[in-house]
């Protein structure tokens, strides 16, 4: 079974002129967006030293320079000690140097915004490809509790701080610049973002959600230049958003991929078709993009979303939509009040220290007010009832199907 690393070994030397940009290329660039490019790739408002940059231009670095700078700042031991799903992203970056497909690409516009006050985690990078197009990749949920909390706010907010920043990012990168750049950054080059530069947008997980939202709600002049949007197992949006004219305009350009045991990518509303693909992992671990199976220049398709994933989706959505938006907000605030009071800032750190985590959770829960505990208990009961309801519906559906099958076969009248 082949993954994106195999793809780069086998097809990384095939230029876009021989094989145009495809869904696997989108996933690769979305995975590389997880790399920490701080001090490596300049931001959209950086310049080189004291020189003012021309209008409509952003500073960039080449792929070889980005790889070299990364390993000057980071070690393999640091990467191997990580417990995140995206720990292998730096090795994917390494592979980009191996051939003509990505070796001549430039990177620019790196931003990484994390704010506990705004419940915001938004990171993005833009790649300038040899086929004359740009690909903006939004990073998925990182390891911070802030990032995870923003994911939960999708259930009650029409627009999160991260989604808004993602749309603004596209306009900052591809809109008309009124002033030259003035801040300092390392030396490199710049790329001209003329109005004829076609744009692709994508991301994995929450990054896919940001890509769709940003493409729909950036400025009209930016939106018209977007040729494709890639959501790689990214969750949907609230129905109020998917019914808007701006969202419906971008819908035909969205390409969504989800593994057969997906949960994240089938949550909430989307309105677009999901291509279901195979993974070498099981259950929720299929969210790991490096497990997605590839054949030549496309993903290996699966027959359908698994029954278990659909039942879990039904359970979660019955639970969520059984509450008012205000109740959802209160529930998320209480859950993350408990998590934040443990003293842990990262999910992987919390998960790796089991015994300490349990003790800190108990302590944080004991410090909740009586009203907060009541809401927490009621939320838990709603979840249990939603699960029981979904199981009952699934059993009833299966029994009905079996009866219909037996009737069709003449086994019963």
C-alpha positions as CSV (number, residue, x, y, z in Angstrom):
1,X,0.0,0.0,0.0
2,X,1.3,3.4,-1.0
3,X,1.1,6.7,0.9
4,X,2.1,10.3,0.1
5,X,5.8,9.6,0.8
6,X,5.7,6.8,-1.7
7,X,4.0,9.1,-4.2
8,X,6.8,11.6,-3.9
9,X,9.4,8.8,-4.4
10,X,7.7,7.5,-7.5
11,X,6.2,10.6,-9.1
12,X,8.0,13.5,-7.6
13,X,10.1,13.9,-10.7
14,X,7.1,14.3,-13.0
15,X,6.5,18.0,-13.7
16,X,3.1,19.6,-13.8
17,X,3.4,20.0,-17.6
18,X,3.3,16.2,-17.9
19,X,0.7,15.5,-15.2
20,X,-1.4,18.4,-14.0
21,X,-2.0,19.2,-10.3
22,X,-4.2,16.6,-8.6
23,X,-5.9,15.6,-5.3
24,X,-2.7,13.9,-4.0
25,X,-0.7,17.1,-4.5
26,X,-3.3,19.0,-2.5
27,X,-3.0,16.6,0.4
28,X,0.9,16.8,0.3
29,X,0.8,20.6,0.5
30,X,-1.8,20.5,3.2
31,X,0.3,18.2,5.3
32,X,3.4,20.4,4.9
33,X,1.3,23.3,6.3
34,X,1.7,21.6,9.7
35,X,5.5,22.3,9.7
36,X,6.7,25.0,12.0
37,X,8.0,27.6,9.5
38,X,8.7,30.3,12.1
39,X,11.9,32.1,11.2
40,X,12.1,30.1,7.9
41,X,9.3,31.3,5.6
42,X,8.5,35.1,5.6
43,X,5.1,36.4,6.3
44,X,2.9,38.3,3.8
45,X,4.0,41.7,5.3
46,X,7.7,41.0,5.6
47,X,10.4,42.5,3.4
48,X,14.1,41.9,3.1
49,X,16.2,44.2,5.3
50,X,15.4,47.8,4.7
51,X,14.4,47.4,1.1
52,X,10.8,48.2,0.3
53,X,9.1,45.6,-1.8
54,X,7.2,46.4,-5.0
55,X,3.4,46.6,-4.8
56,X,1.5,43.3,-5.2
57,X,4.5,41.2,-4.2
58,X,5.4,38.9,-1.2
59,X,8.8,37.7,-0.1
60,X,9.4,34.0,-0.7
61,X,12.0,31.3,-0.1
62,X,12.8,28.2,-2.3
63,X,12.0,24.7,-1.1
64,X,15.7,23.8,-0.7
65,X,16.3,26.9,1.4
66,X,13.3,26.2,3.5
67,X,14.4,22.6,4.2
68,X,18.0,23.7,5.0
69,X,16.7,26.4,7.4
70,X,14.3,24.0,9.1
71,X,17.0,21.5,10.0
72,X,19.2,24.3,11.3
73,X,16.5,25.1,13.8
74,X,15.1,21.6,14.6
75,X,16.3,18.1,15.4
76,X,15.1,14.6,14.6
77,X,14.9,13.9,18.3
78,X,12.5,16.8,18.7
79,X,10.3,15.5,15.9
80,X,10.3,11.9,17.2
81,X,9.3,12.9,20.6
82,X,6.1,14.5,19.3
83,X,2.8,12.6,19.8
84,X,0.8,14.4,17.2
85,X,-0.7,13.0,14.0
86,X,1.3,15.4,11.9
87,X,4.7,14.7,13.4
88,X,5.9,13.3,10.0
89,X,5.2,16.6,8.2
90,X,8.9,17.7,8.2
91,X,9.9,14.5,6.4
92,X,7.2,15.2,3.7
93,X,8.8,18.7,3.3
94,X,12.2,17.0,2.9
95,X,10.8,14.9,0.0
96,X,9.7,18.0,-1.9
97,X,13.3,18.6,-2.9
98,X,13.6,15.3,-4.6
99,X,12.2,16.1,-8.0
100,X,10.9,18.6,-10.6
101,X,7.3,18.5,-9.4
102,X,7.9,20.5,-6.2
103,X,11.6,21.2,-6.2
104,X,11.3,24.5,-8.0
105,X,8.4,25.7,-5.8
106,X,8.6,28.8,-3.6
107,X,7.0,29.3,-0.2
108,X,5.8,32.6,1.3
109,X,3.1,34.2,3.4
110,X,3.5,32.1,6.5
111,X,1.3,33.1,9.4
112,X,0.6,31.3,12.7
113,X,-2.0,33.0,14.9
114,X,-2.9,31.5,18.3
115,X,-5.0,33.5,20.7
116,X,-6.7,32.2,23.8
117,X,-8.6,35.4,24.2
118,X,-10.2,35.1,20.7
119,X,-10.3,31.2,20.8
120,X,-8.3,31.4,17.6
121,X,-5.8,29.1,16.0
122,X,-5.1,29.9,12.3
123,X,-2.0,29.1,10.4
124,X,-1.4,29.3,6.7
125,X,1.3,29.2,4.0
126,X,1.2,29.9,0.3
127,X,3.1,27.8,-2.3
128,X,4.0,29.2,-5.7
129,X,4.1,26.3,-8.1
130,X,6.0,25.8,-11.4
131,X,2.7,25.6,-13.3
132,X,2.1,29.3,-12.6
133,X,-0.5,28.8,-9.9
134,X,-0.6,29.5,-6.2
135,X,-1.8,27.1,-3.5
136,X,-2.7,28.4,-0.1
137,X,-2.9,25.7,2.6
138,X,-4.5,26.3,6.0
139,X,-3.2,24.2,8.8
140,X,-5.5,21.8,10.6
141,X,-6.0,21.7,14.4
142,X,-2.6,22.0,16.1
143,X,-1.6,20.6,19.5
144,X,-2.9,23.5,21.6
145,X,-6.1,23.4,23.7
146,X,-6.9,26.8,22.0
147,X,-7.0,25.1,18.6
148,X,-9.2,22.3,19.9
149,X,-11.6,24.7,21.6
150,X,-12.1,26.6,18.3
151,X,-13.1,23.3,16.6
152,X,-15.9,22.9,19.2
153,X,-17.2,26.4,18.5
154,X,-18.1,25.4,15.0
155,X,-21.2,23.9,16.6
156,X,-22.7,27.3,17.5
157,X,-20.7,30.1,15.8
158,X,-21.5,31.2,12.2
159,X,-17.9,32.6,12.0
160,X,-15.0,31.9,14.3
161,X,-12.0,34.2,14.7
162,X,-9.9,31.7,12.8
163,X,-12.3,31.4,9.9
164,X,-12.5,35.2,9.6
165,X,-8.7,35.4,9.7
166,X,-8.5,32.8,7.0
167,X,-10.7,34.8,4.6
168,X,-8.7,38.0,5.4
169,X,-5.5,36.1,4.7
170,X,-6.5,35.3,1.1
171,X,-7.3,39.0,0.5
172,X,-4.0,40.1,2.1
173,X,-2.1,37.7,-0.1
174,X,-3.9,38.2,-3.4
175,X,-5.6,41.5,-3.1
176,X,-4.1,44.8,-4.3
177,X,-1.4,46.1,-1.9
178,X,-1.7,49.8,-1.2
179,X,1.7,50.2,0.5
180,X,5.2,48.6,0.1
181,X,6.4,46.2,2.8
182,X,8.4,47.7,5.6
183,X,9.1,45.1,8.3
184,X,12.3,43.0,8.4
185,X,12.9,39.4,7.4
186,X,15.7,37.2,6.0
187,X,17.0,37.6,2.5
188,X,15.4,35.7,-0.3
189,X,13.3,36.7,-3.3
190,X,9.8,38.0,-4.0
191,X,7.0,36.9,-6.2
192,X,4.6,39.1,-8.1
193,X,0.9,38.3,-7.4
194,X,-0.6,39.7,-10.6
195,X,-4.3,39.5,-11.2
196,X,-3.8,36.6,-13.6
197,X,-2.4,34.3,-11.0
198,X,-4.8,31.3,-10.5
199,X,-5.4,30.3,-6.9
200,X,-6.0,26.9,-5.3
201,X,-6.9,26.7,-1.6
202,X,-6.9,23.6,0.6
203,X,-6.2,22.1,4.0
204,X,-6.5,19.0,6.2
205,X,-9.0,18.7,9.1
206,X,-9.9,22.1,10.3
207,X,-7.7,23.5,7.6
208,X,-10.2,22.1,5.0
209,X,-13.0,23.9,6.8
210,X,-11.0,27.1,6.8
211,X,-10.2,26.7,3.1
212,X,-13.9,26.3,2.1
213,X,-15.0,29.2,4.4
214,X,-12.2,31.5,3.2
215,X,-12.8,30.8,-0.5
216,X,-16.5,31.6,0.0
217,X,-16.1,34.8,2.1
218,X,-13.0,36.4,0.8
219,X,-13.5,39.5,-1.4
220,X,-15.3,38.9,-4.7
221,X,-12.2,39.9,-6.8
222,X,-10.2,37.3,-4.9
223,X,-12.9,34.6,-5.1
224,X,-13.2,34.8,-8.8
225,X,-9.5,33.8,-9.1
226,X,-9.9,30.6,-7.1
227,X,-10.0,27.6,-9.4
228,X,-10.2,24.8,-6.9
229,X,-10.8,24.2,-3.1
230,X,-9.7,21.0,-1.4
231,X,-11.1,19.8,1.9
232,X,-9.2,16.8,3.2
233,X,-11.4,15.3,5.9
234,X,-12.5,18.8,7.0
235,X,-15.8,19.3,8.9
236,X,-18.6,21.3,7.4
237,X,-20.3,24.5,8.6
238,X,-23.6,25.6,10.2
239,X,-26.6,25.5,7.9
240,X,-27.0,29.3,8.0
241,X,-23.6,29.5,6.3
242,X,-24.1,26.9,3.6
243,X,-27.4,28.6,2.5
244,X,-25.6,31.9,1.6
245,X,-25.1,33.0,-2.0
246,X,-21.3,33.3,-1.5
247,X,-21.1,29.7,-0.2
248,X,-23.2,28.4,-3.1
249,X,-21.0,30.2,-5.6
250,X,-17.8,28.4,-4.4
251,X,-19.6,25.0,-4.0
252,X,-18.9,23.7,-7.6
253,X,-15.1,24.2,-7.0
254,X,-14.9,22.2,-3.8
255,X,-13.3,18.8,-3.9
256,X,-13.8,16.9,-0.6
257,X,-12.0,13.6,0.4
258,X,-12.8,11.6,3.5
259,X,-11.6,8.1,4.7
260,X,-14.2,5.4,4.9
261,X,-14.3,5.5,8.8
262,X,-14.3,9.3,8.8
263,X,-15.9,11.3,11.6
264,X,-14.5,14.8,11.3
265,X,-15.1,15.2,7.6
266,X,-18.8,14.2,7.7
267,X,-19.8,16.4,10.6
268,X,-22.1,19.5,10.2
269,X,-23.5,20.7,6.8
270,X,-21.5,21.0,3.6
271,X,-23.7,20.5,0.5
272,X,-20.8,19.0,-1.5
273,X,-20.0,15.4,-2.5
274,X,-17.4,13.5,-0.4
275,X,-15.1,11.1,-2.3
276,X,-14.6,8.2,0.1
277,X,-11.1,6.7,0.1
278,X,-9.1,3.8,1.7
279,X,-6.8,4.1,4.7
280,X,-4.2,1.8,6.2
281,X,-5.5,2.7,9.7
282,X,-8.7,1.9,11.6
283,X,-11.3,4.1,13.3
284,X,-10.5,7.7,14.2
285,X,-6.8,7.1,13.3
286,X,-7.9,7.2,9.7
287,X,-7.8,11.0,10.1
288,X,-4.0,10.7,9.8
289,X,-3.4,11.9,6.2
290,X,-0.3,9.7,5.9
291,X,-2.5,6.6,6.2
292,X,-4.5,7.5,3.0
293,X,-3.9,5.0,0.2
294,X,-2.7,6.2,-3.2
295,X,-2.5,4.6,-6.6
296,X,-0.6,6.5,-9.2
297,X,-2.0,10.1,-9.1
298,X,-5.2,9.5,-7.1
299,X,-6.5,8.1,-3.9
300,X,-7.8,4.5,-3.8
301,X,-11.6,4.8,-3.5
302,X,-13.6,2.9,-0.9
303,X,-17.2,1.7,-1.4
304,X,-18.8,4.0,1.2
305,X,-18.6,5.6,4.6
306,X,-18.7,2.9,7.3
307,X,-21.9,2.2,9.2
308,X,-20.1,2.9,12.5
309,X,-19.0,6.3,11.3
310,X,-22.5,7.2,10.2
311,X,-24.0,6.1,13.6
312,X,-21.4,8.1,15.5
313,X,-22.2,11.1,13.3
314,X,-25.9,10.7,14.0
315,X,-25.2,10.4,17.8
316,X,-23.1,13.6,17.9
317,X,-25.4,15.6,15.7
318,X,-28.5,14.5,17.7
319,X,-26.7,15.5,20.8
320,X,-25.5,18.9,19.5
321,X,-28.7,19.9,17.7
322,X,-30.7,18.8,20.8
323,X,-29.3,21.9,22.5
324,X,-29.8,25.6,21.7
325,X,-26.7,27.5,20.4
326,X,-26.4,29.1,23.9
327,X,-26.4,25.7,25.6
328,X,-23.7,24.6,23.2
329,X,-21.6,27.6,24.0
330,X,-22.1,27.0,27.8
331,X,-21.1,23.3,27.4
332,X,-18.0,24.1,25.4
333,X,-16.9,26.8,27.9
334,X,-17.4,24.4,30.8
335,X,-15.5,21.6,29.2
336,X,-12.5,23.8,28.3
337,X,-12.6,25.5,31.7
338,X,-12.0,22.1,33.2
339,X,-9.3,21.2,30.7
340,X,-7.5,24.6,31.0
341,X,-7.6,24.5,34.8
342,X,-5.5,21.3,34.7
343,X,-2.5,23.4,33.8
344,X,-1.9,21.5,30.5
345,X,-1.6,23.7,27.4
346,X,-1.2,20.9,24.8
347,X,-3.4,17.9,24.0
348,X,-0.5,15.5,23.5
349,X,1.0,16.5,26.9
350,X,-2.4,16.0,28.5
351,X,-2.8,12.6,26.8
352,X,0.7,11.3,27.7
353,X,0.4,11.9,31.4
354,X,-2.6,9.8,32.2
355,X,-2.5,9.6,36.0
356,X,-1.7,13.3,36.5
357,X,-4.4,14.2,33.9
358,X,-7.1,12.3,35.8
359,X,-6.2,13.9,39.1
360,X,-6.1,17.3,37.6
361,X,-9.4,16.8,35.9
362,X,-11.0,15.8,39.2
363,X,-9.6,18.8,40.9
364,X,-10.7,21.2,38.2
365,X,-14.2,19.7,38.2
366,X,-14.5,20.1,42.0
367,X,-13.9,23.8,41.5
368,X,-16.8,24.3,39.2
369,X,-19.8,26.2,40.5
370,X,-23.0,24.4,41.3
371,X,-24.7,25.7,38.2
372,X,-21.7,24.7,36.0
373,X,-21.9,21.2,37.4
374,X,-25.6,21.0,36.7
375,X,-25.0,22.0,33.1
376,X,-22.2,19.5,32.8
377,X,-24.3,16.6,34.1
378,X,-27.3,17.5,31.9
379,X,-25.0,17.6,28.8
380,X,-23.6,14.2,29.7
381,X,-27.1,12.8,30.0
382,X,-28.1,14.3,26.6
383,X,-25.1,12.5,25.0
384,X,-26.1,9.2,26.6
385,X,-29.7,9.6,25.4
386,X,-28.5,10.6,21.9
387,X,-26.3,7.5,21.7
388,X,-29.1,5.2,22.9
389,X,-31.5,6.8,20.4
390,X,-29.0,6.4,17.5
391,X,-28.4,2.7,18.4
392,X,-32.2,2.1,18.6
393,X,-32.7,3.7,15.2
394,X,-29.9,1.7,13.7
395,X,-31.3,-1.6,15.0
396,X,-34.8,-0.7,13.8
397,X,-33.4,0.1,10.4
398,X,-31.4,-3.1,10.2
399,X,-34.4,-5.2,11.2
400,X,-36.6,-3.4,8.6
401,X,-34.0,-4.2,5.9
402,X,-33.8,-7.8,6.9
403,X,-37.6,-8.2,6.8
404,X,-37.7,-6.6,3.4
405,X,-35.0,-8.9,2.2
406,X,-36.9,-12.0,3.5
407,X,-40.1,-10.8,1.9
408,X,-38.4,-10.2,-1.4
409,X,-37.0,-13.8,-1.2
410,X,-40.4,-15.2,-0.4
411,X,-39.3,-16.5,3.0
412,X,-42.1,-14.6,4.7
413,X,-45.5,-13.3,3.6
